[in-house]
Amino acid sequence: MRRLRDWLTLRSALLALVLIGGATALAANIEDEFLAENDAAMMKMMVDMDVDPTGDVDADFVATMIPHHQGAIDMARAQLRYGANEQVRRIAQEIIATQGEEIAALRLAAGQSLAQPCTSAGPS
């Protein structure tokens, strides 16, 4: 499991560097840009969800669900940047709103601060 986590961390870091360094310059078209950003968001989500068990089911659930919901937000933001279908864009906007509410509810239920930094994989 550790080797998988290390590999995912490396892949996520490399993808983030590509995005930060200018996906536009490296990508052949909008589809490639979307796929690169979406893949980076998914990889970051998977890495962030790989938490060491604490022995507290509730804490472990919250620790994995927050990055899961944040991954959905990051993927929806990528859709809004590159997608054109208005119905899909509305759904992406709803995902951002509802998953943000879920993150807040999870943090409140776990006694965490709502002011914790966002784990977003890229600009909003």
Secondary structure by P-SEA (a helix, b strand, c coil): caaaaaaaaaaaaaaaaaaaaccccccccaaaaaaaaaaaaaaaaaaaacccccccaaaaaaaaaaaaaaaaaaaaaaaaaccccaaaaaaaaaaaaaaaaaaaaaaaaacccccccccccccc
